[in-house]
Amino acid sequence: MYDDLNPETELTRESQKRPTPDAPSRTLIDREVPLGQQAERSLAAPVHAWLDGELPEAAVRKSEASKDVEFWRGLDAEMARVRRLRTPQHVEAQIMAALPTHAPAATITPWFRREFVVTPPTALLVGAALVAVASVITALFVR
Amino acid sequence: MRYSIVVKTTEGITSVVDQDASDQLVIQQVLAGKRDAFRLLITRYSDPLYRHALCMTGSPDVAEDVLQTSFIKAYQHLSEVRGRFDAWVFRIVANGCKDWLKNIRRSHLSYEEDDQPSQHATPDEELDRTELRSDLDRALGSLPASLREAFIMKHVEGRSYEEMADLLGTTVGALKMRVHRAREALQALLEEKYA
């Protein structure tokens, strides 16, 4: 019996379809919806600047964007509640109980992978050493 | 001068430096065999990490799972911490959330199943869940993961763009763009009901 090397099934025909201009360019994850359909609403630059902490609220309220300011104030009040959420108390004990009983393995980093911090004195020292070595070599050749 | 309705960072630079030094001490203790010292790191950082996981996944149970898995991973690789522990563990949690979001589609698990109230949720937590909160969760869930992550870090966690760029390994400009797009998408989804 031979394997069908070119099966023309419904599935393959489906996957070979060219993407339409409306189709999202990548696979969306579960509840994601393509942004093109909803992000037509654009926020004025001063509102973004206010939300980014670069403009005072009063400056934005003067403009036509005062409705947006109200909207974001309401949303921020809700997000403040999220900011107050704490980890459920049982989680800490649950994590501690699930940790391995032995100590974590200490990794030995080879010298060439270790972090090398260059401070100004080190740089000066290395520079001076290089100049000294270079001058010694030059002196040897000149003789 | 900075104006903001969302950034509420109270920690000064000094306290961050102190905390980092203190974290390094705890890490040394854990590596030396004092397993219980790890509890201090969990207590210190679990709240912001839990909030991040909760906003990213939209499910308290999944957020707990992600948090637990991340802290176990952090414990196992504790000797590999370079730089600040909080930034390192944040990356583990953030990647855990993104992996979960990728896998949920593959495993055909629906959000609705996960949206059931947590069996551990206290009555207060349930009461706290207003209609706006549910709508906000749903709207956040409809955003692509990268926009959702940027929005949460900016508006829920109150991080600066510089800090976000450092944590996510991307540029301030790209993050601003993501946050702006997320805001516009959220407002488009919610303003009809709440404007």
Interface residues (C-beta under 8 A of the other chain):
Chain A: T27 L28 I29 D30 R31 E32 V33 L35 Q38 A39 E40 R41 S42 L43 H48 W50 L51 D52 G53 E54 L55 P56 E57 K67 D68 E70 F71 W72 R73 G74 L75 D76 E78 M79 R81 V82 R83 L85 R86 T87 P88 H90 V91 E92 Q94 I95 M96 A98 L99 P100 T101 A103 P104 A105 A106 T107 E115
Chain B: R2 Y3 S4 I5 V6 V7 K8 V30 L31 A32 G33 R35 D36 F38 R39 I42 T43 S46 D47 L49 Y50 R51 L54 C55 P60 E64 L67 Q68 F71 I72 Y75 Q76 H77 L78 S79 E80 R82 L101 K102 I104 R105 S110 Y111 S118 H120 A121 T122 E125 D128 T130 L132 R133 L136 R138 G141 S142 L143 P144 A145 L147 H155 V156 E157 G158 Y161 K176 V179 H180 R181 R183 E184 A185 L186 Q187 A188 L189 L190 E191 Y194 A195
